[in-house]
Amino acid sequence: ETSRKWFRKTDLEACSSSRCQEYCEGAAVHSFFERIMFLLAAAFNAASLQHHSVTLEGVRNFRLVSPSLPGLYRSAELEQATAADAAWLLDAAQIRTVIDFRNKDEIKKAHERSTVFGRKLIRAFDTRAPVGCGCVASRGSGTLTRWSVPLLANVDGFFDEVAAQMSTARKAEALLYKSFNGRKYDQLLYDEVARGKQTLLYTAMLRSAGVDTWCRALSLAANRRNGAVLIHCAQGKDRTGMVAALLQHAAGDSEDEIAQAYGLSQSLLDEQVGDCINLSNEPRRDGGVDWSALRGSPEHAMRDTIKWLRKEYGAIDNFLASTGCAEEWRQTLMSGVPTF
């Protein structure tokens, strides 16, 4: 019911929340036919969740993390959300917590090109808008919440790990440059990232983010006591994909299921040049990482990352335990989301 109010100016007076009124402004559905089409689309998307993915208008790559984890979703950034997306996320998916894995400069840049409804949706979470009858989010209680957990904030640590994973010959070359030509040393690291592609990005991130950051990201994602949780980054495939893979493993999904879920991003995003991480927040000119080399989400990249985790830690569960995410955390993850 509240979802429809987002689209009908005639219902403005029935919305006691000023935030709900803000969403309604400029988003009216003027005809009975349009209202019916909206409701049919909402029903279709709800049914689509049984197949684990939903097509939204401005929020790309949206889907369940795993069928084993109801109420835990993943997506690309929210800044391009439409009014229909915002209503669906809050009242159909009932998302109450958002976890953002992007760096601050990425968030600022995304905000500059955000839609009106994308800004309003994010502001509702940032200001902890109340949940309940007559509010923007109508079902349940408490408040909306957004957490920032940047997984690539430690840029120096990330490139140190890239250097540590180089071959012996490349390490020798890097050591020479590091002593006499810092610029060439940096470029050697940038080129190594492009050469190692997604697997090097993920393995270096697993090391450099630090145990406290991984513990926070995984713990926040597991806790769905206040309602559904959405994890996301810029495209919802690299940082989000790595967190999702760890959550899937803890939920008992097979390696094939994890790799397939990761690979699905490629078709859902239909990536173009530039749809990739940029740690420097600047376009590549004469130097820097060629981030376009990391476009796509080939299944073998996730399989290779899982293989690396097992080699380095003995088992994925050992990595999780090293971050403080052991049996108690797993019980929280599997406890699901309450029914409102």
Secondary structure, DSSP 8 states (H G I E B T S, - for coil): -HHHHTT-GGGGGG---HHHHHHHTT----SHHHHHHHHHHHHHHHHHGGGTB---SSS-S-EES-TTSTTEEEES-STT--HHHHHIIIIIS-EEEEEE-S-HHHHHHHHHT--HHHHHHHHHHHTT-BBSTTSSB-SSSSB-EEEE--TT--HHHHHHHHHHTS-HHHHHHHHHHHHH-HHHHHHHHHHHHHHHHHHHHHHHHHHHT-HHHHHHHHHHHH--TTSEEEEE-SSSSSHHHHHHHHHHHHHT--HHHHHHHHHHHHHHH---TT-S--TTSS--SSSS--GGGG-S--HHHHHHHHHHHHHHHSSHHHHHHHTT-SHHHHHHHHT-----
